[in-house]
Amino acid sequence: MTQEFLNLFAFYHNHRRYKSGKRKGKTPMEILTKEENQEDWLKLLSQFISSKDSNFFI
């Protein structure tokens, strides 16, 4: 496993919504920061990458 894969997996895990249980509909990051994410985790990832490297998607 590469570090890049582990970074992607951690980002996915921290930004996906729980489907059941007492935390249903929330993400781990929402629980931690108490701020609601308006976007899907893929959209957040693309925004994060674009802010770091504007030529990444070209």
N, C-alpha and C positions, 0 to 999 in steps of 0.2 A: 504494500500500500504506500502511496506517495503522500507527502504532506499536503499537496493540493487537494487530493481526494478527501483527506481527513478534515481540511478546512471547509470544503463543500458540504460534507456530511454534518459537521457541527452547525453550519449556517442553516441547513435544512431542518435539523432537529430543533433548533432554537426558534425558528420562525413558522413552523407548521402548526395548524390548529388541532387541538384535541377533539376527538370525535365523540367521546363519551366520558362519563364520570363527572365529578364536581367541577372540573375545569373545562368542561365542554365549551367549544367555541372560542377559547383563548389560546394564545401561544405562550411558551415559556418566557419569551422576552416581554410580552404584555404583563405577565404576572410579576416579573422582576422590576420593570420600569414603571408599571401602572399607567402606561400610555398605550392607547389602542393603535394597532397597525391597520391602516386603511387598504393596503395593497397585499396582493398575493406574494408568497416568498420568492417566486421567480422574478417578479417585477422589482422587488426590493434588491435582489441580487444584481440584476442588470443595472439598477441605479447606482449601487455601491461600486460596481466595476467601472461604470462610466465616469464616476467622480474621481476614481484613482487613475484611470488611463483612458483618456478621451478617444484614443485611436483603436481601442480593443475590438470594437464591433465593425470596424471598417474593413 
